Amino acid sequence: MDITRIKKSKIDQIDFDHLAFGEVFTDHMFVCDYQDGEWQTPTIVPYQPLQLDPSCSVLHYGQAVFEGMKAYKDQEGQAWLFRPEENCKRINTSSKRLAIPEFPEAYFHEGLTQLLALDHAWIKPGMGNSLYIRPFVFASEPGVSASPSNAYKFMIICAPVNAYYSGEINVLIAEEYSRAASGGVGYAKAAGNYAASFYPAKLAQKEGYQQIIWTDAATHEYLEEAGTMNIFFRVNDRLITAPVTDTILDGITRKSVIQIAQDMGIEVEVRPIKVAEIIEAHQKNQLIEIFGAGTAVVVSPISSIGFRGKRYSLPKTDESHSYAEKIKKQILGIQYNTAPDPYGWRKAVDATID
Ligand SMILES: Cc1ncc(COP(=O)(O)O)c(C=O)c1O
C-alpha cells in the first residue's frame, strides 16, 4: 500500500463535542482504482476533493454502492470495530448486483486498518462518540455510454460523530411510493435507493413524520424497513421482524438484535408482518414497542406510526422493561468494550502504521 501522510493534521480545529453527523472528515482517505481489469495498488492520501470528468459514468448512471460502519474507543484507548467482515461481505454483495467488480477482502481490511491507525486520534472515547466509516465504490470512467464502467474507485472516508440523538421518531407507513421491488436492488446498499427515498420522505416530513416505513411494492400490505433502519415490533412479549428478502437490506444491527434477544430468552419471530396485524395489535393494546435498528442509531424507539391519516401512538415503556433499551445496552457494551462479547463480534484495531 502507498501511504502519503498529511503534513499538518487539522484535528486541533475540530470541536469534538458538537459534531454534526457526517460533516467533518479525518485527515486521510483510502483510495484504490480499478483499471485494465484489476484493482491497482491501494493508497492512503490526505483527505481531498476528487477531480472527475463531467461525463464520469456514476454521475449519469448511478453505478455506486456504499457501506456504513463505526469504530469505537474504550477508556484504555483501544479502538474496536463491530463485525467489520460483514460490511466487507455486504459491499461486495451490493457491488455484484450493480455490475461493479468485487473488492478483495484483504485490501478492504488492510486499507481500513492502516487508515484507522493513521487517524487513530480522531476516534474519541466516551459512550456515544465514534468514528463513522464510509466505504464506497463508484464508476469513474469518462463517457456517457449506458454500459458498465471499465474503471472504478473504491474509497474509505471517516467522520467523527457524537451520540445520535434523533429525538422523537414518528414514522409513516408507505402506501403510494415504494423503496424497492422484487428483482430490484433493495437488498444492495446502492446509492440510488437513497436518492429515490428522499422525495417520499420529504412529503412525509410535511405531515410531521421523520421517517417512512416502507411496505412491499406489490401490495403495500407487508411492512419492510424504515429509512436506514430495519424494524422490530414487540407484540405482547414477542419480537417480530420481517425476513430479509431481495427488497430489504440485510442489516448487521438487525441480525445482532435477533441473536441478543433470543439469548435473553425473548421469543423472536422472523416472518412477513402485515400492516393490518400491527394496527389490530395496537387497537388491542398489545403493541408494546416498535424500534428501528441500524449502525447510526444502534436501536431507536419509535413513538408513533401513521397509517391512512391516523396516528397510532406507542405507550411509554419504562426503561427497565423496554426490549429496545435492554438490547441497545448490550450492543453498546460489546461495541465499547464495557461488557463481555460472547459472540466474537468486537475486533481490535491495530494502531501500528506499516
Ligand atoms: C436501508 C437500510 N436498512 C437497514 C440498515 C441497517 O443496517 P446496519 O444495521 O447494517 O447498519 C441501513 C443502514 O445501513 C439501511 O441503509
The ligand as a MOL file (V3000), in Angstrom:
LIG
                    3D

  0  0  0     0  0            999 V3000
M  V30 BEGIN CTAB
M  V30 COUNTS 16 16 0 0 0
M  V30 BEGIN ATOM
M  V30 1 C -31.9640 0.7230 4.0280 0
M  V30 2 C -31.2580 0.3250 5.2670 0
M  V30 3 N -31.7930 -0.6300 6.0560 0
M  V30 4 C -31.2000 -1.0500 7.1850 0
M  V30 5 C -29.9870 -0.5090 7.6000 0
M  V30 6 C -29.3320 -1.0250 8.8440 0
M  V30 7 O -28.2010 -1.7800 8.5140 0
M  V30 8 P -26.9640 -1.8970 9.5200 0
M  V30 9 O -27.5130 -2.4110 10.7900 0
M  V30 10 O -26.0380 -2.8560 8.8690 0
M  V30 11 O -26.4020 -0.5260 9.6560 0
M  V30 12 C -29.4020 0.5060 6.8190 0
M  V30 13 C -28.1330 1.1220 7.2460 0
M  V30 14 O -27.0910 0.7070 6.9050 0
M  V30 15 C -30.0330 0.9060 5.6210 0
M  V30 16 O -29.4900 1.8670 4.8470 0
M  V30 END ATOM
M  V30 BEGIN BOND
M  V30 1 1 1 2
M  V30 2 1 2 3
M  V30 3 2 2 15
M  V30 4 2 3 4
M  V30 5 1 4 5
M  V30 6 1 5 6
M  V30 7 2 5 12
M  V30 8 1 6 7
M  V30 9 1 7 8
M  V30 10 2 8 9
M  V30 11 1 8 10
M  V30 12 1 8 11
M  V30 13 1 12 13
M  V30 14 1 12 15
M  V30 15 2 13 14
M  V30 16 1 15 16
M  V30 END BOND
M  V30 END CTAB
M  END
